[in-house]
């Protein structure tokens, strides 16, 4: 009986799934290539930009999006191809959001407030 998977990360860590994927990719050569950008969903960035404005720490209604919270919001987990969070952060920076270090925690994060 197959074990129950709770999230996408469970699929990535499942050895049986990885073995089947490797067999499918064998012999395909350049016909099928997976890139880190395949793990990024632009609509998630658009939704974030539509619902949040960039702000500074301490501004009224600010929220702190540290590494962990950004990963949770975008479901951006490290995979065999690298870290898709890097691409999400680049897209957010192009939309005017920036990483700053929190005065409270010293951790790099993005400060934003709901529109």
Kinemage of the C-alpha trace (Angstrom):
@kinemage 1
@onewidth
@group {chain A} dominant
@subgroup {mainchain}
@vectorlist {calphas} color= white
{ca unk a 1} P 0.000 0.000 0.000
{ca unk a 2} L 1.390 3.419 -0.956
{ca unk a 3} L 2.084 5.820 1.852
{ca unk a 4} L -0.045 8.936 2.103
{ca unk a 5} L 1.660 12.140 0.953
{ca unk a 6} L 0.825 15.333 2.785
{ca unk a 7} L 2.425 17.908 0.482
{ca unk a 8} L 4.590 18.417 -2.605
{ca unk a 9} L 7.770 18.015 -0.605
{ca unk a 10} L 6.696 14.458 0.263
{ca unk a 11} L 6.611 13.675 -3.481
{ca unk a 12} L 10.128 15.097 -3.931
{ca unk a 13} L 11.452 12.973 -1.055
{ca unk a 14} L 9.702 9.736 -2.105
{ca unk a 15} L 12.421 7.378 -3.406
{ca unk a 16} L 9.940 5.306 -5.419
{ca unk a 17} L 8.650 8.409 -7.224
{ca unk a 18} L 12.213 9.565 -7.892
{ca unk a 19} L 13.163 6.170 -9.335
{ca unk a 20} L 10.129 6.174 -11.660
{ca unk a 21} L 10.914 9.734 -12.780
{ca unk a 22} L 14.532 8.766 -13.498
{ca unk a 23} L 13.361 5.821 -15.662
{ca unk a 24} L 11.012 8.098 -17.601
{ca unk a 25} L 13.803 10.586 -18.241
{ca unk a 26} L 16.308 7.935 -19.382
{ca unk a 27} L 16.908 8.084 -23.095
{ca unk a 28} L 14.977 11.325 -23.555
{ca unk a 29} L 18.212 13.320 -23.799
{ca unk a 30} L 17.486 16.957 -24.541
{ca unk a 31} L 13.821 16.375 -25.276
{ca unk a 32} L 12.805 16.998 -21.692
{ca unk a 33} L 14.687 19.260 -19.325
{ca unk a 34} L 13.509 20.573 -16.004
{ca unk a 35} L 14.627 24.013 -14.911
{ca unk a 36} L 14.397 25.764 -11.559
{ca unk a 37} L 11.980 28.272 -13.106
{ca unk a 38} L 9.554 25.357 -13.649
{ca unk a 39} L 9.035 25.422 -9.879
{ca unk a 40} L 7.954 29.084 -9.869
{ca unk a 41} L 4.310 30.019 -10.326
{ca unk a 42} L 4.100 33.633 -11.564
{ca unk a 43} L 0.438 33.921 -10.532
{ca unk a 44} L 1.513 33.595 -6.889
{ca unk a 45} L 3.808 36.606 -7.254
{ca unk a 46} L 1.040 38.553 -9.009
{ca unk a 47} L -1.403 37.761 -6.216
{ca unk a 48} L 1.108 38.876 -3.564
{ca unk a 49} L 1.847 42.139 -5.420
{ca unk a 50} L -1.868 42.748 -5.912
{ca unk a 51} L -2.648 42.269 -2.198
{ca unk a 52} L 0.433 43.816 -0.534
{ca unk a 53} L 2.376 47.075 -0.700
{ca unk a 54} L 6.059 47.338 0.188
{ca unk a 55} L 6.668 49.149 3.470
{ca unk a 56} L 9.216 49.581 6.255
{ca unk a 57} L 9.475 47.880 9.605
{ca unk a 58} L 7.311 49.746 12.066
{ca unk a 59} L 4.932 51.235 9.484
{ca unk a 60} L 1.285 50.850 10.500
{ca unk a 61} L -0.019 47.401 9.577
{ca unk a 62} L 3.348 46.006 8.476
{ca unk a 63} L 3.909 42.271 8.226
{ca unk a 64} L 7.293 40.592 8.287
{ca unk a 65} L 8.013 37.960 5.629
{ca unk a 66} L 11.192 36.169 6.623
{ca unk a 67} L 12.687 33.224 4.754
{ca unk a 68} L 10.391 30.690 6.432
{ca unk a 69} L 7.226 32.666 5.874
{ca unk a 70} L 8.102 33.374 2.224
{ca unk a 71} L 8.698 29.647 1.665
{ca unk a 72} L 5.321 28.903 3.227
{ca unk a 73} L 3.458 31.582 1.237
{ca unk a 74} L 4.954 30.578 -2.116
{ca unk a 75} L 5.478 26.869 -1.335
{ca unk a 76} L 9.074 27.465 -2.431
{ca unk a 77} L 11.115 24.589 -1.069
{ca unk a 78} L 14.655 23.662 -2.035
{ca unk a 79} L 14.763 20.910 -4.647
{ca unk a 80} L 17.443 19.080 -6.613
{ca unk a 81} L 17.693 21.980 -9.063
{ca unk a 82} L 18.241 24.653 -6.406
{ca unk a 83} L 16.166 27.091 -4.419
{ca unk a 84} L 13.075 28.514 -6.164
{ca unk a 85} L 12.700 31.086 -3.383
{ca unk a 86} L 15.564 32.987 -5.002
{ca unk a 87} L 13.454 33.445 -8.131
{ca unk a 88} L 10.387 34.492 -6.144
{ca unk a 89} L 12.448 37.110 -4.297
{ca unk a 90} L 13.876 38.416 -7.593
{ca unk a 91} L 10.323 38.809 -8.948
{ca unk a 92} L 9.233 40.583 -5.769
{ca unk a 93} L 12.224 42.929 -5.988
{ca unk a 94} L 11.232 43.844 -9.542
{ca unk a 95} L 7.796 44.744 -8.134
{ca unk a 96} L 9.332 47.115 -5.565
{ca unk a 97} L 9.721 44.849 -2.535
{ca unk a 98} L 13.159 44.636 -0.940
{ca unk a 99} L 14.946 42.552 1.629
{ca unk a 100} L 15.899 44.428 4.791
{ca unk a 101} L 17.227 43.218 8.089
{ca unk a 102} L 14.703 43.345 10.885
{ca unk a 103} L 15.676 45.565 13.801
{ca unk a 104} L 13.886 43.140 16.139
{ca unk a 105} L 15.408 39.863 14.941
{ca unk a 106} L 18.330 40.862 12.717
{ca unk a 107} L 17.006 38.427 10.105
{ca unk a 108} L 16.676 39.460 6.448
{ca unk a 109} L 13.030 39.782 5.473
{ca unk a 110} L 10.538 41.655 3.339
{ca unk a 111} L 8.197 44.110 5.030
{ca unk a 112} L 4.760 44.482 3.453
{ca unk a 113} L 1.265 45.562 4.418
{ca unk a 114} L -2.096 44.562 3.026
{ca unk a 115} L -3.580 47.057 0.609
